Amino acid sequence: MARPFDEELKTIRGKLMKMACLAEESIVLAVKSLKDRKEKLAKDVLKKEEAINLLDIEIDELCLKLLARRQPMAIDLRFITSAMKITSELERIGDQAVNIAERSLELLKLPLLKPLIDIPRMADLAQNMVKDSINAFVNRDGKLAINVCERDDQVDKLNDQILRELLTYMMQDPTTIRRAVDLILVGRHLERIADHATNIGEDVYYLAKGKTIKHHIEKNRK
């Protein structure tokens, strides 16, 4: 038999998944606008920002009402508090996608510096981390949550590689500095997206296992 507020929990889960889809789409569109040099795609990302922000507010309000009215315990309490944290991370992921779209709009005004290879690879890694972190949340899959966290190192390494390459461009030719700096910022935004996905993974692990892995606390306790 379903409990009285199961439908309310289902509503929160549905809105969170919708928000995650919008955040993922924003990452894809922002990087595609940069790679394909299409202004419309970047502007589409800017339009999605409001929808993401509204869902952030809606989910927070639903969670707060549930906490006040139902006074949930154990796994239900962990679900609601985790949902609020994850929603905040998704909103920040949306902001990072907007930042990439804005860099893209600036770069469209200038000649292409170089073919983009590592940035799209980095974007794929970050987007998949976001997708898998949400799948882990929906399925309360602690193992997948840990896997997401472990992938953060791959994104960091690509970001370092992109930075080194672009610094070389700037040293060899000062006229490339503006474009190179914008691409460095894109790499930084993608790295931050991966960080937010990692934070979601950590929250999901707590939801699934009742243990925290933030700041390697569990490892340090051993």
Buried (B, 14 or more C-beta within 10 A) or exposed (E): EEEEBEEBBEBBBEBBBBBBBBBBBBBBBBBBBBBEBBEEBBBBBBEBBEBBBEBBEBBBEBBEEBBEEBEBEEEBBBBBBBBBBBBBBBBBBBBBBBBBBBBBBBBBEEEEBEEBEBBBBBBBBBBBBBBBBBBBBEEBBBEBBBBBBEBBEBBBEBBEBBBEBBEEBBEEEEEBEBBBBBBBBBBBBBBBBBBBBBBBBBBBBBBBBEEBBEEEEEEEEE
